[in-house]
Amino acid sequence: MHTISIQQGESRQGEERSTTETSSGAQRASGPTLLEYFLPEADIVANYQTVVMATPQATYAALKSVDFAQSRSIVLRALLALRVADVRRARRQLGLAPLPAPARVSLENVEDYGQIKLAEKEGSEIVVGAIARPMHTTSLFVHRTPAEFKAFDCPGYVKGAGSYVVTPHGERRTMLSYEVRIRATDTPTRQQLFLWNTLTAPLMTFAGNQIVRHVKRVAERQCAAHAHAHGHSHGHSHGQHQAT
């Protein structure tokens, strides 16, 4: 099993640490997660974390509504643009309705991209999954239930799932964790998966890091705007009270 672990520091320019190792077991957070239920065994596991200077409620709200295609990162936007173009082609080949233009990439519309919303624990965790043959985007668009995702084991496929977890981290701070698990359903496909991972791991690590950073920025910006509006409203009310 290949494990990639990413940890960001608490400051906006926080120190980042990344390691890649081969191990007999995945690194796990304390306690079981929904992700572990849906994909308990994986060939590749990647973890990304960052501390958000906002409440868990604000962070979770930002996570659910954020458009990843609006990231500041040119690299992440480029990767998502390639993904959108690939999905557009697949949907056209299958006779499905086209994606809107410009296309949003968010946790609100994962089905548009052939993904499955596997589970949600309101306020703390969202898990999204996908099943496909390598290099065959059209194979994503087979409707499957969460139970079918968990049970699926046909050879020649790759199963992937990603989990976003929000947990309190001190006063008015939040730990945002993003974990990705990928498993091939047979040995030849697993060999392809490991080759792909060898070639793309640095880029995928960068992209995963930018994903949590983008949610962090949006949550902190929204939290600051709310605090400013609340403070302005409170000050205005106080001034009116004094005037009377």
Salt bridges, closest charged atoms under 4 A:
GLU10 OE2 - HIS169 NE2 3.48
GLU10 OE1 - ARG173 NH1 2.51
GLU16 OE2 - ARG213 NH2 2.23
GLU36 OE2 - ARG28 NE 3.34
GLU36 OE2 - ARG181 NH2 3.76
ASP43 OD1 - ARG190 NE 2.91
ASP86 OD1 - ARG89 NH2 3.49
GLU108 OE1 - ARG104 NH2 3.42
GLU120 OE2 - LYS64 NZ 2.98
GLU120 OE1 - LYS117 NZ 2.67
GLU122 OE1 - LYS64 NZ 3.84
ASP153 OD1 - ARG183 NH2 3.29
GLU179 OE2 - ARG181 NE 2.71
GLU220 OE1 - ARG12 NH2 2.93
GLU220 OE2 - LYS216 NZ 3.00
